[in-house]
Amino acid sequence: MIIEVLERSLGKTVLVKLRGGKSLRGILEGFDQHVNLVIRDAECIGDSDEAEKIGTIILRGDNVVMISPPP
């Protein structure tokens, strides 16, 4: 089921929560069977209103706690 949701989310903005409490927002460019993610135009979302721009990032699947697809 997760693979179907990720396939529908390709090219769209997703919110990813990571172990350790960090959250990232960006465009899902790709993924694999281990839920390793490639996120383009990634921003680190903190408690403040400002988002720290990261750019393109590869996230290892075992650090991903939650992925929120677009509505």
C-alpha positions as CSV (number, residue, x, y, z in Angstrom):
1,M,0.0,0.0,0.0
2,I,2.8,2.4,0.8
3,I,4.3,1.9,-2.7
4,E,1.0,2.9,-4.3
5,V,0.7,6.1,-2.2
6,L,4.3,7.0,-3.0
7,E,3.8,6.4,-6.8
8,R,0.8,8.8,-6.7
9,S,2.9,11.3,-4.9
10,L,5.8,11.4,-7.4
11,G,6.4,15.0,-8.5
12,K,4.3,16.4,-5.7
13,T,5.1,18.1,-2.4
14,V,5.2,15.7,0.5
15,L,5.9,16.2,4.3
16,V,8.3,13.7,5.8
17,K,8.8,13.3,9.5
18,L,12.2,11.8,10.6
19,R,13.5,10.1,13.6
20,G,14.8,12.7,16.0
21,G,11.8,15.0,15.5
22,K,12.9,16.8,12.3
23,S,10.4,17.4,9.5
24,L,11.2,18.0,5.8
25,R,9.0,19.3,3.0
26,G,9.8,19.0,-0.7
27,I,9.0,17.4,-4.0
28,L,9.2,13.6,-4.1
29,E,11.4,12.7,-7.0
30,G,11.9,9.0,-6.4
31,F,11.9,6.1,-3.9
32,D,12.8,2.4,-3.7
33,Q,11.4,-0.8,-1.9
34,H,13.2,0.3,1.3
35,V,11.4,3.6,1.3
36,N,14.7,5.5,0.6
37,L,13.5,8.8,-0.7
38,V,14.9,11.4,-3.1
39,I,13.4,14.8,-2.2
40,R,14.0,17.9,-4.4
41,D,13.7,21.5,-3.2
42,A,13.7,20.2,0.4
43,E,13.2,22.5,3.3
44,C,13.7,21.7,7.0
45,I,10.6,22.7,8.8
46,G,11.1,23.8,12.4
47,D,9.0,25.3,15.2
48,S,9.5,28.8,13.7
49,D,7.8,30.1,10.6
50,E,11.1,30.0,8.7
51,A,12.1,27.0,6.7
52,E,15.8,26.2,6.1
53,K,16.4,25.4,2.4
54,I,18.4,22.2,1.8
55,G,18.0,21.5,-1.9
56,T,18.0,17.9,-3.2
57,I,18.4,15.3,-0.5
58,I,18.4,11.5,-0.3
59,L,16.7,10.1,2.9
60,R,17.5,6.6,4.1
61,G,14.2,4.7,4.7
62,D,15.0,3.6,8.2
63,N,15.1,7.3,9.3
64,V,11.6,8.0,7.9
65,V,8.8,7.9,10.5
66,M,5.9,9.3,8.4
67,I,5.2,10.5,4.9
68,S,2.3,12.8,4.4
69,P,1.1,12.8,0.7
70,P,-0.5,15.8,-0.9
71,P,-4.3,16.1,-0.4
